[in-house]
Each structure stands twice: as structure tokens, then as C-alpha cells.
Amino acid sequence: MIGKAEARSLIDDVFREEALVIGGLAANHGLDDDLVWRLVRNLEAIRGRVLRRLDDELPLEDTEQEREHPSVRPHPAVSGFLRCLRED
């Protein structure tokens, strides 16, 4: 069984990749700004539910280490979501 820190890191990696996909679509296909904000708010809500379940089910362990990410200019909603992942 993996620890809480490793599970959280894996969850954050998945949501980070999803945010980057949305950001790429927004940049390359001109997605409506409101749509991007809604998608990211939904991702944040889903991530929050998953992390609450994780807190309820796994014992506390060491905190995760942040990873460096390449510098890009994603949609502001995606940037905010990625910032939230790094700060948690």
C-alpha cells in the first residue's frame, strides 16, 4: 500500500496533466473563456473530494516534494489551478 504523500503526489500529477490538456486546448483551439473556467472549477472540486477521501482513508506520512515544471503561459484558470497544486 502506498503512503498518503505518494498517493497525493500521484493524484496531483493526474490533475496537473488534465489542467495542461485543457490549457493546450484553450490555447490552440480558442475555447470560450467561460468554458475553461468552468472546467477548471470542476477539476478543483473533483480533486478536493478525492483528497478528502484520501485524508479519511490513509494514515498521515511525510509531505510530498514539489517538482519543477516547465515555464508556459496557460489560460489564467489553468495557471491558478496549477498554483493551487503547488501550494497545497
N, C-alpha and C positions, 0 to 999 in steps of 0.2 A: 504494500500500500504506500502511495506517495504521501509526503507531508503536505501540510497546509500551504507553506510558502511555495513549494514546487507546483502544487495544483493551481494556486492563484497566478503564478507566472505563466502557466500554460493557458489558463483562461484569458489572461490579459493579452497574450500573444495572438490568440484567435480573434479577439475583438479588435486588436490593433490592425491585423490583416484585413478584417472586414471594413474597418474605417478607411484604410488605404484604398480598398477596392471602390468604395463609394466616392472617395475623393478623386480617384482616377476617372471614374465615370463622369463626375461633375465637371472635371477639367476638360475632358476630351469630347464630351457629348452635350455640353451645355445644359445639364439638368437644371430644372427650376430650383431656385434658392430655397423656397419653402419646402420642397420635397426633400432636399438634402438635410435641412434642419430637422424635419420630422423623422427621417431615417436615423439620424444620429441620436435624437432623443429616445427613440425606440431601442437602439442599441444600448444606450446608457441604462435604460430601465431593465432590460433583459440582463445585462451584466450585474446590476445591483441585486436582482433576485437570485442569480447564480451565486454571487459572493455571500449573500446572507445564508443561503443553504450550506455553503462551504463552511461558514463560521459555526453553524449549528451542528455539523456532522463530523468535522475533523479536529483533532487536537491542535493547539497553538504551537508553532515552531518558529525558528528564526525567520526574520523578514527577508524578502527577496531582494536581489541586487538589480538595480536598473541597468538596462542595456542601452548602448548608444544607437541612435537612429540617424540615417542619412538626412541631410537638410533638404526639404522640399517645401513647396508652397501649396498645401492642400486647402480646400474650402475651409472657411473660418469655423464651421461646425465641427469638421473633422479635426482641425487643429485643437479646438477646445477639448474634444473627447480624448485625443492623444495626450494632451497635457494632463488631463484628469488621471489617465492611466499611469503616467509617470509620477504624479504626486501622491497617489494612494500608496 
